[in-house]
């Protein structure tokens, strides 16, 4: 309250804004670096740590998305390959059934 009593309202509000920003950045960065003589230096150090953490998180998320999309596309291709393989076998089996049994086919071929 001393700053307000002295009429130094601008300096008081500046210190309050710096203190709030410093506490937010320090809390997010997980650092306890406080320099009472130069709070802007503290904010820069904590901001740098926060930037590095955000960059590491962005890289991690990018690689996780890339891996999950790669895995998903590979599984889709595997499913499609298996589906086409079984579809081909199904078509062959249907063709064989429509032509009759093996004994009928061989007897027709031998009699012709």
matplotlib code that plots the C-alpha trace (Angstrom):
import matplotlib.pyplot as plt

x = [0.0, 3.1, 3.2, -0.3, 0.2, 3.2, 1.1, 3.4, 0.4, 2.1, 5.1, 2.8, 0.6, 3.7, 5.1, 1.8, 1.5, 5.1, 4.5, 1.4, 3.1, 6.1, 4.1, 2.1, 5.3, 7.2, 4.4, 4.0, 7.7, 8.2, 11.2, 11.8, 14.2, 13.4, 15.7, 14.3, 16.6, 15.6, 12.1, 12.3, 15.4, 13.5, 10.6, 13.0, 14.6, 11.3, 9.9, 12.8, 12.3, 8.6, 9.4, 11.7, 9.0, 6.4, 8.6, 9.4, 5.7, 4.9, 7.6, 6.3, 2.7, 3.8, 5.7, 2.8, 0.3, 2.7, 3.2, -0.5, -1.5, 1.2, 0.0, -3.6, -2.8, -0.7, -3.6, -6.0, -3.8, -3.4, -7.2, -7.7, -5.1, -6.7, -10.2, -9.2, -7.4, -10.5, -12.7, -10.7, -10.8, -14.6, -15.0, -13.0, -15.0, -18.3, -17.1, -16.2, -19.5, -21.4, -19.5, -20.4, -18.3, -14.9, -16.2, -18.9, -16.3, -13.9, -16.6, -17.8, -14.3, -13.6, -16.9, -16.4]
y = [0.0, 2.2, 2.7, 3.9, 6.2, 7.8, 8.4, 6.1, 4.3, 3.6, 1.9, -0.1, -1.4, -2.2, -4.3, -6.0, -6.9, -8.2, -10.2, -11.8, -12.6, -13.9, -16.2, -17.5, -18.1, -19.5, -21.8, -23.1, -23.5, -25.3, -23.1, -21.4, -18.8, -15.5, -12.5, -9.8, -7.2, -7.8, -9.4, -9.1, -11.3, -13.9, -13.7, -14.0, -17.1, -18.7, -17.7, -19.4, -22.6, -22.5, -22.0, -25.0, -27.1, -26.0, -26.8, -30.2, -30.9, -29.8, -32.1, -34.9, -34.4, -34.2, -37.5, -39.2, -38.0, -39.1, -42.5, -43.0, -41.9, -44.2, -47.1, -46.4, -46.3, -49.5, -51.3, -50.0, -51.3, -54.6, -54.9, -54.0, -56.5, -59.3, -58.3, -58.5, -61.8, -63.3, -61.7, -63.3, -66.7, -66.3, -65.5, -68.5, -70.7, -69.4, -70.0, -73.6, -74.2, -72.9, -75.3, -78.2, -80.6, -81.8, -85.3, -83.8, -81.6, -84.4, -86.7, -84.0, -83.4, -87.1, -87.7, -84.7]
z = [0.0, 0.3, -3.4, -3.6, -0.6, -2.3, -5.5, -7.6, -9.1, -12.5, -11.0, -8.7, -11.5, -13.6, -10.7, -10.3, -14.0, -14.0, -10.8, -12.3, -15.6, -13.8, -11.6, -14.6, -16.7, -13.7, -12.9, -16.4, -17.0, -13.7, -12.8, -9.6, -11.0, -9.3, -9.5, -7.2, -8.6, -12.2, -12.6, -16.4, -16.5, -14.5, -16.9, -19.9, -18.4, -17.5, -20.9, -22.6, -20.6, -21.4, -25.1, -25.1, -23.4, -25.8, -28.7, -27.3, -26.8, -30.4, -31.8, -29.6, -30.8, -34.4, -34.2, -32.3, -35.0, -37.8, -36.2, -35.5, -39.1, -40.5, -38.4, -39.4, -43.1, -42.8, -41.1, -43.7, -46.5, -44.7, -44.3, -48.0, -49.1, -47.0, -48.2, -51.9, -51.3, -49.7, -52.3, -55.1, -53.3, -52.8, -56.5, -57.5, -55.2, -56.6, -60.1, -59.1, -57.5, -60.5, -62.8, -60.6, -58.6, -59.7, -60.6, -62.8, -64.6, -65.2, -66.5, -68.8, -70.1, -70.6, -72.4, -74.7]

ax = plt.figure().add_subplot(projection="3d")
ax.plot(x, y, z, "-o")
ax.set_aspect("equal")
plt.show()
